[in-house]
């Protein structure tokens, strides 16, 4: 994704990127083994782009699909590749929809 161009992100950056509170990210870190940010000597969390994508997938399954955290954890454990493909497809479709909406809005402004 274009927003994951750095090697590491602080928790405040990830929070802003995915639209979730930092407390939620900290909780999910303890709940999902796939989210494991690096820490420096001072305890500052540094998330990799893979961590950010996992957080986005979890947020999608919880917020958009209405799944409970336990179900999300099991789904990621059982079928991470399938979840990743579905998530990527939905994200691409959202981008296409947004682009089409922008085009429609431009056409309406021309009238």
VEXFI-649166 format. One record per residue: residue in three letters; residue number from 1; chain; x, y, z of N, C-alpha, C in turn. Coordinates in Angstrom, 2 decimals, always signed. Each point is the difference from the previous one (the first is absolute). Example, Ala and Ser with C-alpha at 12.3 -4.5 7.8 and 13.67 -1.06 7.14 Angstrom:
# residues 2
<r rest="ALA" nr="1" kette="A" n_x="+13.19" n_y="-5.69" n_z="+7.80" ca_x="-0.89" ca_y="+1.19" ca_z="+0.00" c_x="+0.90" c_y="+1.20" c_z="+0.00"/>
<r rest="SER" nr="2" kette="A" n_x="-0.35" n_y="+1.05" n_z="-0.72" ca_x="+0.82" ca_y="+1.19" ca_z="+0.06" c_x="-0.77" c_y="+1.09" c_z="+0.73"/>
This chain:
# residues 111
<r rest="UNK" nr="1" kette="A" n_x="+0.84" n_y="-1.19" n_z="+0.00" ca_x="-0.84" ca_y="+1.19" ca_z="+0.00" c_x="+0.88" c_y="+1.24" c_z="+0.00"/>
<r rest="UNK" nr="2" kette="A" n_x="-0.52" n_y="+1.09" n_z="-0.46" ca_x="+0.79" ca_y="+1.22" ca_z="-0.10" c_x="+0.29" c_y="+0.64" c_z="+1.34"/>
<r rest="UNK" nr="3" kette="A" n_x="-0.82" n_y="-0.26" n_z="+1.01" ca_x="+0.22" ca_y="+0.62" ca_z="+1.30" c_x="+1.01" c_y="-0.75" c_z="+0.85"/>
<r rest="UNK" nr="4" kette="A" n_x="+0.48" n_y="-1.14" n_z="-0.49" ca_x="+0.99" ca_y="-0.76" ca_z="+0.76" c_x="+1.34" c_y="+0.03" c_z="-0.73"/>
<r rest="UNK" nr="5" kette="A" n_x="+0.58" n_y="+1.16" n_z="-0.13" ca_x="+1.25" ca_y="+0.14" ca_z="-0.74" c_x="+1.22" c_y="+0.00" c_z="+0.92"/>
<r rest="UNK" nr="6" kette="A" n_x="-0.19" n_y="+0.15" n_z="+1.29" ca_x="+1.11" ca_y="-0.01" ca_z="+0.94" c_x="+0.24" c_y="-1.42" c_z="+0.51"/>
<r rest="UNK" nr="7" kette="A" n_x="+1.15" n_y="-0.22" n_z="+0.62" ca_x="+0.30" ca_y="-1.32" ca_z="+0.56" c_x="-0.68" c_y="-0.21" c_z="+1.34"/>
<r rest="UNK" nr="8" kette="A" n_x="-0.11" n_y="+1.08" n_z="+0.79" ca_x="-0.61" ca_y="-0.10" ca_z="+1.33" c_x="-0.87" c_y="+1.22" c_z="+0.26"/>
<r rest="UNK" nr="9" kette="A" n_x="-1.07" n_y="-0.22" n_z="+0.78" ca_x="-0.93" ca_y="+1.06" ca_z="+0.36" c_x="-0.21" c_y="+0.00" c_z="+1.50"/>
<r rest="UNK" nr="10" kette="A" n_x="-0.09" n_y="+1.17" n_z="+0.58" ca_x="-0.34" ca_y="+0.11" ca_z="+1.42" c_x="-1.50" c_y="-0.24" c_z="+0.16"/>
<r rest="UNK" nr="11" kette="A" n_x="-0.40" n_y="-0.32" n_z="+1.21" ca_x="-1.40" ca_y="-0.33" ca_z="+0.27" c_x="-0.93" c_y="+1.17" c_z="-0.36"/>
<r rest="UNK" nr="12" kette="A" n_x="+0.45" n_y="+1.23" n_z="+0.21" ca_x="-0.84" ca_y="+1.15" ca_z="-0.33" c_x="-0.22" c_y="+0.10" c_z="-1.51"/>
<r rest="UNK" nr="13" kette="A" n_x="+1.01" n_y="-0.33" n_z="-0.79" ca_x="-0.15" ca_y="+0.01" ca_z="-1.46" c_x="-0.96" c_y="-1.08" c_z="-0.46"/>
<r rest="UNK" nr="14" kette="A" n_x="+0.13" n_y="-1.19" n_z="+0.58" ca_x="-0.88" ca_y="-1.11" ca_z="-0.38" c_x="-1.44" c_y="+0.32" c_z="+0.41"/>
<r rest="UNK" nr="15" kette="A" n_x="-0.16" n_y="+0.58" n_z="+1.16" ca_x="-1.32" ca_y="+0.38" ca_z="+0.48" c_x="-0.68" c_y="+0.95" c_z="-0.99"/>
<r rest="UNK" nr="16" kette="A" n_x="+0.75" n_y="+0.97" n_z="-0.46" ca_x="-0.54" ca_y="+0.97" ca_z="-0.96" c_x="-0.28" c_y="-0.66" c_z="-1.35"/>
<r rest="UNK" nr="17" kette="A" n_x="+0.90" n_y="-0.88" n_z="-0.45" ca_x="-0.17" ca_y="-0.65" ca_z="-1.30" c_x="-1.24" c_y="-0.88" c_z="-0.06"/>
<r rest="UNK" nr="18" kette="A" n_x="-0.26" n_y="-0.74" n_z="+1.07" ca_x="-1.12" ca_y="-0.96" ca_z="-0.03" c_x="-1.25" c_y="+0.53" c_z="+0.67"/>
<r rest="UNK" nr="19" kette="A" n_x="+0.10" n_y="+1.15" n_z="+0.65" ca_x="-1.18" ca_y="+0.60" ca_z="+0.63" c_x="-0.47" c_y="-0.71" c_z="+1.25"/>
<r rest="UNK" nr="20" kette="A" n_x="+0.95" n_y="-0.53" n_z="+0.76" ca_x="-0.34" ca_y="-0.68" ca_z="+1.26" c_x="+0.77" c_y="+0.64" c_z="+1.14"/>
<r rest="UNK" nr="21" kette="A" n_x="-0.57" n_y="-0.01" n_z="+1.20" ca_x="+0.71" ca_y="+0.55" ca_z="+1.16" c_x="+1.24" c_y="-0.85" c_z="+0.32"/>
<r rest="UNK" nr="22" kette="A" n_x="+0.99" n_y="+0.64" n_z="+0.59" ca_x="+1.22" ca_y="-0.70" ca_z="+0.38" c_x="-0.28" c_y="-1.11" c_z="+1.01"/>
<r rest="UNK" nr="23" kette="A" n_x="-0.97" n_y="+0.21" n_z="+0.86" ca_x="-0.33" ca_y="-1.04" ca_z="+0.99" c_x="-0.49" c_y="-1.28" c_z="-0.69"/>
<r rest="UNK" nr="24" kette="A" n_x="-0.74" n_y="+0.16" n_z="-1.08" ca_x="-0.47" ca_y="-1.17" ca_z="-0.76" c_x="+1.18" c_y="-0.73" c_z="-0.61"/>
<r rest="UNK" nr="25" kette="A" n_x="+0.95" n_y="+0.76" n_z="-0.56" ca_x="+1.19" ca_y="-0.62" ca_z="-0.58" c_x="+0.79" c_y="-0.76" c_z="+1.05"/>
<r rest="UNK" nr="26" kette="A" n_x="+0.15" n_y="+0.57" n_z="+1.18" ca_x="+0.73" ca_y="-0.69" ca_z="+1.07" c_x="-0.73" c_y="-1.29" c_z="+0.42"/>
<r rest="UNK" nr="27" kette="A" n_x="-1.32" n_y="+0.07" n_z="+0.07" ca_x="-0.77" ca_y="-1.20" ca_z="+0.37" c_x="+0.14" c_y="-1.07" c_z="-1.08"/>
<r rest="UNK" nr="28" kette="A" n_x="-0.16" n_y="+0.39" n_z="-1.26" ca_x="+0.11" ca_y="-0.96" ca_z="-1.08" c_x="+1.38" c_y="-0.63" c_z="-0.04"/>
<r rest="UNK" nr="29" kette="A" n_x="+1.02" n_y="+0.76" n_z="+0.36" ca_x="+1.36" ca_y="-0.53" ca_z="+0.04" c_x="+0.09" c_y="-1.19" c_z="+0.97"/>
<r rest="UNK" nr="30" kette="A" n_x="-0.69" n_y="+0.12" n_z="+1.12" ca_x="+0.03" ca_y="-1.10" ca_z="+0.98" c_x="-0.94" c_y="-1.14" c_z="-0.40"/>
<r rest="UNK" nr="31" kette="A" n_x="-0.99" n_y="+0.28" n_z="-0.82" ca_x="-1.02" ca_y="-0.99" ca_z="-0.36" c_x="+0.35" c_y="-0.80" c_z="-1.25"/>
<r rest="UNK" nr="32" kette="A" n_x="+0.65" n_y="+0.65" n_z="-0.98" ca_x="+0.33" ca_y="-0.65" ca_z="-1.26" c_x="+1.50" c_y="-0.22" c_z="-0.11"/>
<r rest="UNK" nr="33" kette="A" n_x="+0.42" n_y="-1.25" n_z="-0.07" ca_x="+1.44" ca_y="-0.29" ca_z="-0.10" c_x="+0.63" c_y="+0.55" c_z="-1.27"/>
<r rest="UNK" nr="34" kette="A" n_x="-0.80" n_y="+0.22" n_z="-1.04" ca_x="+0.54" ca_y="+0.49" ca_z="-1.28" c_x="+0.41" c_y="+1.48" c_z="+0.08"/>
<r rest="UNK" nr="35" kette="A" n_x="-0.47" n_y="+0.70" n_z="+1.01" ca_x="+0.37" ca_y="+1.42" ca_z="+0.18" c_x="+1.04" c_y="+0.05" c_z="+1.10"/>
<r rest="UNK" nr="36" kette="A" n_x="+1.23" n_y="+0.23" n_z="-0.39" ca_x="+1.08" ca_y="+0.02" ca_z="+1.00" c_x="+1.02" c_y="+1.07" c_z="-0.36"/>
<r rest="UNK" nr="37" kette="A" n_x="-0.27" n_y="+1.24" n_z="+0.42" ca_x="+0.93" ca_y="+1.08" ca_z="-0.30" c_x="+1.33" c_y="-0.17" c_z="+0.73"/>
<r rest="UNK" nr="38" kette="A" n_x="+1.04" n_y="+0.51" n_z="-0.63" ca_x="+1.31" ca_y="+0.03" ca_z="+0.64" c_x="-0.04" c_y="+1.08" c_z="+1.07"/>
<r rest="UNK" nr="39" kette="A" n_x="+0.90" n_y="-0.10" n_z="+0.96" ca_x="+0.11" ca_y="+1.04" ca_z="+1.04" c_x="+1.45" c_y="+0.39" c_z="+0.16"/>
<r rest="UNK" nr="40" kette="A" n_x="+0.19" n_y="+1.30" n_z="+0.26" ca_x="+1.37" ca_y="+0.44" ca_z="+0.28" c_x="+0.25" c_y="-0.09" c_z="+1.50"/>
<r rest="UNK" nr="41" kette="A" n_x="+1.16" n_y="+0.48" n_z="+0.45" ca_x="+0.36" ca_y="-0.09" ca_z="+1.42" c_x="-0.95" c_y="+0.76" c_z="+0.90"/>
<r rest="UNK" nr="42" kette="A" n_x="-0.64" n_y="+1.01" n_z="-0.54" ca_x="-0.93" ca_y="+0.82" ca_z="+0.80" c_x="-1.42" c_y="-0.54" c_z="-0.05"/>
<r rest="UNK" nr="43" kette="A" n_x="-0.22" n_y="-1.07" n_z="-0.75" ca_x="-1.32" ca_y="-0.62" ca_z="-0.06" c_x="-0.90" c_y="+0.55" c_z="-1.10"/>
<r rest="UNK" nr="44" kette="A" n_x="+0.51" n_y="+0.87" n_z="-0.85" ca_x="-0.80" ca_y="+0.56" ca_z="-1.09" c_x="-0.28" c_y="-1.10" c_z="-1.02"/>
<r rest="UNK" nr="45" kette="A" n_x="-1.25" n_y="-0.12" n_z="-0.40" ca_x="-0.40" ca_y="-1.02" ca_z="-0.97" c_x="+0.31" c_y="+0.50" c_z="-1.42"/>
<r rest="UNK" nr="46" kette="A" n_x="+0.51" n_y="-0.92" n_z="-0.82" ca_x="+0.24" ca_y="+0.29" ca_z="-1.41" c_x="-0.64" c_y="-1.11" c_z="-0.82"/>
<r rest="UNK" nr="47" kette="A" n_x="-1.04" n_y="+0.37" n_z="-0.74" ca_x="-0.75" ca_y="-0.94" ca_z="-0.81" c_x="+0.58" c_y="-0.07" c_z="-1.41"/>
<r rest="UNK" nr="48" kette="A" n_x="+0.07" n_y="-1.22" n_z="-0.54" ca_x="+0.44" ca_y="-0.19" ca_z="-1.38" c_x="-1.20" c_y="+0.17" c_z="-0.93"/>
<r rest="UNK" nr="49" kette="A" n_x="+0.24" n_y="+0.18" n_z="-1.29" ca_x="-1.14" ca_y="+0.05" ca_z="-0.94" c_x="-0.87" c_y="-1.26" c_z="+0.07"/>
<r rest="UNK" nr="50" kette="A" n_x="+0.61" n_y="-1.15" n_z="+0.26" ca_x="-0.79" ca_y="-1.24" ca_z="+0.14" c_x="-0.93" c_y="+0.09" c_z="+1.21"/>
<r rest="UNK" nr="51" kette="A" n_x="+0.51" n_y="+0.56" n_z="+1.11" ca_x="-0.85" ca_y="+0.20" ca_z="+1.18" c_x="-1.17" c_y="+0.91" c_z="-0.34"/>
<r rest="UNK" nr="52" kette="A" n_x="+0.27" n_y="+1.07" n_z="-0.74" ca_x="-1.05" ca_y="+0.96" ca_z="-0.37" c_x="-1.05" c_y="-0.67" c_z="-0.86"/>
<r rest="UNK" nr="53" kette="A" n_x="+0.42" n_y="-0.83" n_z="-0.94" ca_x="-0.97" ca_y="-0.70" ca_z="-0.85" c_x="-0.83" c_y="-0.99" c_z="+0.81"/>
<r rest="UNK" nr="54" kette="A" n_x="+0.63" n_y="-0.67" n_z="+0.95" ca_x="-0.75" ca_y="-0.92" ca_z="+0.87" c_x="-1.04" c_y="+0.77" c_z="+0.82"/>
<r rest="UNK" nr="55" kette="A" n_x="+0.40" n_y="+1.16" n_z="+0.51" ca_x="-0.94" ca_y="+0.83" ca_z="+0.77" c_x="-1.15" c_y="+0.43" c_z="-0.89"/>
<r rest="UNK" nr="56" kette="A" n_x="+0.28" n_y="+0.37" n_z="-1.24" ca_x="-1.07" ca_y="+0.38" ca_z="-0.93" c_x="-0.94" c_y="-1.16" c_z="-0.27"/>
<r rest="UNK" nr="57" kette="A" n_x="+0.56" n_y="-1.20" n_z="-0.14" ca_x="-0.85" ca_y="-1.18" ca_z="-0.23" c_x="-0.89" c_y="-0.26" c_z="+1.21"/>
<r rest="UNK" nr="58" kette="A" n_x="+0.57" n_y="+0.09" n_z="+1.19" ca_x="-0.79" ca_y="-0.22" ca_z="+1.21" c_x="-1.10" c_y="+1.06" c_z="+0.10"/>
<r rest="UNK" nr="59" kette="A" n_x="+0.35" n_y="+1.25" n_z="-0.26" ca_x="-0.99" ca_y="+1.07" ca_z="+0.06" c_x="-1.12" c_y="-0.23" c_z="-1.01"/>
<r rest="UNK" nr="60" kette="A" n_x="+0.36" n_y="-0.47" n_z="-1.19" ca_x="-1.01" ca_y="-0.29" ca_z="-1.03" c_x="-0.95" c_y="-1.10" c_z="+0.48"/>
<r rest="UNK" nr="61" kette="A" n_x="+0.57" n_y="-1.07" n_z="+0.55" ca_x="-0.84" ca_y="-1.12" ca_z="+0.42" c_x="-0.86" c_y="+0.36" c_z="+1.21"/>
<r rest="UNK" nr="62" kette="A" n_x="+0.51" n_y="+0.83" n_z="+0.89" ca_x="-0.77" ca_y="+0.39" ca_z="+1.18" c_x="-1.03" c_y="+1.06" c_z="-0.36"/>
<r rest="UNK" nr="63" kette="A" n_x="+0.43" n_y="+1.05" n_z="-0.67" ca_x="-0.89" ca_y="+1.13" ca_z="-0.26" c_x="-0.92" c_y="-0.21" c_z="-1.19"/>
<r rest="UNK" nr="64" kette="A" n_x="+0.53" n_y="-0.51" n_z="-1.11" ca_x="-0.82" ca_y="-0.14" ca_z="-1.21" c_x="-0.80" c_y="-1.30" c_z="-0.04"/>
<r rest="UNK" nr="65" kette="A" n_x="+0.63" n_y="-1.08" n_z="+0.43" ca_x="-0.69" ca_y="-1.29" ca_z="-0.05" c_x="-0.72" c_y="-0.34" c_z="+1.30"/>
<r rest="UNK" nr="66" kette="A" n_x="+0.28" n_y="+0.73" n_z="+1.08" ca_x="-0.68" ca_y="-0.21" ca_z="+1.27" c_x="+0.43" c_y="-1.25" c_z="+0.75"/>
<r rest="UNK" nr="67" kette="A" n_x="+1.22" n_y="-0.44" n_z="-0.25" ca_x="+0.48" ca_y="-1.21" ca_z="+0.68" c_x="+0.50" c_y="+0.33" c_z="+1.40"/>
<r rest="UNK" nr="68" kette="A" n_x="-0.07" n_y="-0.96" n_z="+0.88" ca_x="+0.55" ca_y="+0.15" ca_z="+1.35" c_x="+1.49" c_y="-0.29" c_z="-0.04"/>
<r rest="UNK" nr="69" kette="A" n_x="+0.73" n_y="+0.53" n_z="+0.99" ca_x="+1.45" ca_y="-0.14" ca_z="+0.00" c_x="+0.45" c_y="-1.46" c_z="-0.01"/>
<r rest="UNK" nr="70" kette="A" n_x="-0.67" n_y="-0.84" n_z="+0.75" ca_x="+0.37" ca_y="-1.42" ca_z="+0.03" c_x="-0.14" c_y="-0.63" c_z="-1.38"/>
<r rest="UNK" nr="71" kette="A" n_x="-1.08" n_y="+0.33" n_z="-0.70" ca_x="-0.23" ca_y="-0.54" ca_z="-1.35" c_x="+1.08" c_y="+0.52" c_z="-0.97"/>
<r rest="UNK" nr="72" kette="A" n_x="+0.37" n_y="+1.26" n_z="+0.16" ca_x="+1.04" ca_y="+0.57" ca_z="-0.86" c_x="+1.32" c_y="-0.72" c_z="+0.24"/>
<r rest="UNK" nr="73" kette="A" n_x="+0.33" n_y="-0.22" n_z="+1.27" ca_x="+1.27" ca_y="-0.68" ca_z="+0.33" c_x="+0.02" c_y="-1.41" c_z="-0.60"/>
<r rest="UNK" nr="74" kette="A" n_x="-1.11" n_y="-0.71" n_z="+0.12" ca_x="-0.07" ca_y="-1.36" ca_z="-0.57" c_x="+0.09" c_y="+0.03" c_z="-1.52"/>
<r rest="UNK" nr="75" kette="A" n_x="-0.67" n_y="+0.94" n_z="-0.61" ca_x="+0.02" ca_y="+0.12" ca_z="-1.47" c_x="+1.40" c_y="+0.31" c_z="-0.51"/>
<r rest="UNK" nr="76" kette="A" n_x="+0.70" n_y="+0.89" n_z="+0.69" ca_x="+1.37" ca_y="+0.32" ca_z="-0.40" c_x="+0.92" c_y="-1.20" c_z="+0.19"/>
<r rest="UNK" nr="77" kette="A" n_x="-0.21" n_y="-0.74" n_z="+1.06" ca_x="+0.83" ca_y="-1.17" ca_z="+0.27" c_x="-0.26" c_y="-1.10" c_z="-1.04"/>
<r rest="UNK" nr="78" kette="A" n_x="-1.25" n_y="-0.17" n_z="-0.34" ca_x="-0.41" ca_y="-1.10" ca_z="-0.89" c_x="+0.23" c_y="+0.32" c_z="-1.47"/>
<r rest="UNK" nr="79" kette="A" n_x="-0.27" n_y="+1.24" n_z="-0.40" ca_x="-0.02" ca_y="+0.31" ca_z="-1.43" c_x="+0.51" c_y="+1.41" c_z="-0.27"/>
<r rest="UNK" nr="80" kette="A" n_x="+1.20" n_y="+0.32" n_z="+0.40" ca_x="+0.51" ca_y="+1.36" ca_z="-0.16" c_x="+0.09" c_y="+0.41" c_z="-1.47"/>
<r rest="UNK" nr="81" kette="A" n_x="+0.43" n_y="-0.91" n_z="-0.88" ca_x="+0.10" ca_y="+0.33" ca_z="-1.41" c_x="-1.35" c_y="+0.35" c_z="-0.61"/>
<r rest="UNK" nr="82" kette="A" n_x="-1.03" n_y="-0.76" n_z="+0.36" ca_x="-1.34" ca_y="+0.29" ca_z="-0.50" c_x="-0.52" c_y="+1.33" c_z="+0.50"/>
<r rest="UNK" nr="83" kette="A" n_x="+0.25" n_y="+0.28" n_z="+1.27" ca_x="-0.41" ca_y="+1.28" ca_z="+0.59" c_x="+0.73" c_y="+1.15" c_z="-0.69"/>
<r rest="UNK" nr="84" kette="A" n_x="+1.29" n_y="-0.19" n_z="-0.24" ca_x="+0.80" ca_y="+1.03" ca_z="-0.66" c_x="-0.54" c_y="+0.29" c_z="-1.39"/>
<r rest="UNK" nr="85" kette="A" n_x="-0.31" n_y="-1.02" n_z="-0.76" ca_x="-0.52" ca_y="+0.19" ca_z="-1.36" c_x="-1.34" c_y="+0.73" c_z="+0.01"/>
<r rest="UNK" nr="86" kette="A" n_x="-0.89" n_y="-0.41" n_z="+0.90" ca_x="-1.30" ca_y="+0.66" ca_z="+0.09" c_x="+0.16" c_y="+1.46" c_z="+0.40"/>
<r rest="UNK" nr="87" kette="A" n_x="+0.86" n_y="+0.25" n_z="+0.98" ca_x="+0.24" ca_y="+1.36" ca_z="+0.46" c_x="+0.55" c_y="+0.87" c_z="-1.12"/>
<r rest="UNK" nr="88" kette="A" n_x="+1.01" n_y="-0.52" n_z="-0.71" ca_x="+0.59" ca_y="+0.77" ca_z="-1.10" c_x="-1.02" c_y="+0.29" c_z="-1.09"/>
<r rest="UNK" nr="89" kette="A" n_x="-0.85" n_y="-0.96" n_z="-0.29" ca_x="-1.04" ca_y="+0.20" ca_z="-1.01" c_x="-0.97" c_y="+1.10" c_z="+0.43"/>
<r rest="UNK" nr="90" kette="A" n_x="-0.44" n_y="-0.06" n_z="+1.25" ca_x="-0.92" ca_y="+1.02" ca_z="+0.51" c_x="+0.65" c_y="+1.38" c_z="-0.04"/>
<r rest="UNK" nr="91" kette="A" n_x="+1.27" n_y="+0.08" n_z="+0.39" ca_x="+0.70" ca_y="+1.29" ca_z="-0.03" c_x="+0.09" c_y="+0.55" c_z="-1.42"/>
<r rest="UNK" nr="92" kette="A" n_x="+0.31" n_y="-0.87" n_z="-0.97" ca_x="+0.06" ca_y="+0.45" ca_z="-1.40" c_x="-1.36" c_y="+0.49" c_z="-0.47"/>
<r rest="UNK" nr="93" kette="A" n_x="-1.04" n_y="-0.73" n_z="+0.36" ca_x="-1.35" ca_y="+0.41" ca_z="-0.40" c_x="-0.39" c_y="+1.33" c_z="+0.62"/>
<r rest="UNK" nr="94" kette="A" n_x="+0.40" n_y="+0.23" n_z="+1.24" ca_x="-0.28" ca_y="+1.29" ca_z="+0.64" c_x="+0.70" c_y="+1.13" c_z="-0.73"/>
<r rest="UNK" nr="95" kette="A" n_x="+1.23" n_y="-0.23" n_z="-0.45" ca_x="+0.73" ca_y="+1.03" ca_z="-0.75" c_x="-0.68" c_y="+0.28" c_z="-1.34"/>
<r rest="UNK" nr="96" kette="A" n_x="-0.44" n_y="-1.06" n_z="-0.66" ca_x="-0.70" ca_y="+0.17" ca_z="-1.28" c_x="-1.28" c_y="+0.78" c_z="+0.22"/>
<r rest="UNK" nr="97" kette="A" n_x="-0.76" n_y="-0.35" n_z="+1.04" ca_x="-1.25" ca_y="+0.70" ca_z="+0.30" c_x="+0.26" c_y="+1.48" c_z="+0.28"/>
<r rest="UNK" nr="98" kette="A" n_x="+1.03" n_y="+0.29" n_z="+0.80" ca_x="+0.33" ca_y="+1.40" ca_z="+0.29" c_x="+0.38" c_y="+0.76" c_z="-1.26"/>
<r rest="UNK" nr="99" kette="A" n_x="+0.78" n_y="-0.65" n_z="-0.86" ca_x="+0.41" ca_y="+0.65" ca_z="-1.26" c_x="-1.22" c_y="+0.27" c_z="-0.88"/>
<r rest="UNK" nr="100" kette="A" n_x="-0.90" n_y="-0.96" n_z="-0.09" ca_x="-1.22" ca_y="+0.19" ca_z="-0.79" c_x="-0.86" c_y="+1.11" c_z="+0.58"/>
<r rest="UNK" nr="101" kette="A" n_x="-0.08" n_y="+0.07" n_z="+1.32" ca_x="-0.76" ca_y="+1.07" ca_z="+0.64" c_x="+0.61" c_y="+1.36" c_z="-0.31"/>
<r rest="UNK" nr="102" kette="A" n_x="+1.32" n_y="+0.08" n_z="+0.02" ca_x="+0.68" ca_y="+1.26" ca_z="-0.35" c_x="-0.32" c_y="+0.40" c_z="-1.43"/>
<r rest="UNK" nr="103" kette="A" n_x="-0.02" n_y="-0.97" n_z="-0.90" ca_x="-0.32" ca_y="+0.29" ca_z="-1.40" c_x="-1.43" c_y="+0.48" c_z="-0.14"/>
<r rest="UNK" nr="104" kette="A" n_x="-0.92" n_y="-0.65" n_z="+0.72" ca_x="-1.40" ca_y="+0.43" ca_z="-0.04" c_x="-0.16" c_y="+1.42" c_z="+0.53"/>
<r rest="UNK" nr="105" kette="A" n_x="+0.68" n_y="+0.29" n_z="+1.10" ca_x="-0.06" ca_y="+1.34" ca_z="+0.58" c_x="+0.54" c_y="+1.04" c_z="-0.98"/>
<r rest="UNK" nr="106" kette="A" n_x="+1.05" n_y="-0.34" n_z="-0.70" ca_x="+0.57" ca_y="+0.92" ca_z="-1.00" c_x="-0.97" c_y="+0.24" c_z="-1.13"/>
<r rest="UNK" nr="107" kette="A" n_x="-0.68" n_y="-1.05" n_z="-0.44" ca_x="-0.98" ca_y="+0.13" ca_z="-1.07" c_x="-1.17" c_y="+0.88" c_z="+0.45"/>
<r rest="UNK" nr="108" kette="A" n_x="-0.44" n_y="-0.16" n_z="+1.23" ca_x="-1.12" ca_y="+0.80" ca_z="+0.49" c_x="+0.40" c_y="+1.48" c_z="+0.13"/>
<r rest="UNK" nr="109" kette="A" n_x="+1.24" n_y="+0.27" n_z="+0.28" ca_x="+0.46" ca_y="+1.38" ca_z="+0.09" c_x="+0.03" c_y="+0.68" c_z="-1.36"/>
<r rest="UNK" nr="110" kette="A" n_x="+0.18" n_y="-0.78" n_z="-1.05" ca_x="+0.04" ca_y="+0.56" ca_z="-1.35" c_x="-1.37" c_y="+0.43" c_z="-0.49"/>
<r rest="UNK" nr="111" kette="A" n_x="-1.04" n_y="-0.52" n_z="+0.57" ca_x="-1.37" ca_y="+0.34" ca_z="-0.44" c_x="-0.42" c_y="+1.35" c_z="+0.44"/>
